[in-house]
Amino acid sequence: MSGRRDSPTVRPSTASTEPSPDAGHVLVVEDDDALARAMSRYLQTAGYRVDLAADGAAAAERVL
């Protein structure tokens, strides 16, 4: 055994892209628009509600 631990595999749900009422809520803070959209799509597919912010100031406005 090498001592290396494998990361758990995350498999997005394919049942629905609509988050359930009790879904987790994620704030993605990313200044690269393409990367932010890709992360948002992935998280939504996994069942999360997602908000996007382009920088720390925009993120702080969303949570305060």
N, C-alpha and C positions, 0 to 999 in steps of 0.2 A: 504494500500500500504506500503510495507516494506522499500521503499527508494532505494532498490537495482535495478540497471539498468542491463538489460540483454544485453549481447554482441551480436552484429549483427552476423548473421550466414553467413559464407563464403561458397559458393557452387562453387566448381571448375567447369569450363566448360568441358563438355565431347565431345564437337564438334571436337576438334583437339588438339593434343599435340604439334603442331608446333606453335610457337608464331607468331602473326601477325606483319607486319613491324612497326606498331605503338605501339607495346606492351611495357609495362614498363620493366625496366631492374633492377634486384636485385642482389646484391653481398651478398652471404651468407658466414659469417665468423664463422666457427665452427670447433673445433679440433676433435670432435668425428665423424669419417668417416661415420658410419651408420646413424647418425642423420643428417649430412650434406646432404647425398644422399636422405634421406626421405624428407627433406625440399625442396630440389631441385626438386624432382619428383612432390611434391604437387604444388609448385609454377609454374612449367612448365605446369602442367595439368590445372592450373588456367589461363594460357595464358601469363605468364611472361618469359622473357629471363633471364637465371640464370648463374652466374659465382660463383665458389666456391673458398674460401681461407681458409687454415687451421689455420691461426693466424693473428694477427694484422699486422705484418711485410709483410706477403704475400698480405694482403688486401691493404696496402699502396702502394705496388708496382703496383697493378692493377689500382689504381685510380690516381696515380701521373705520 
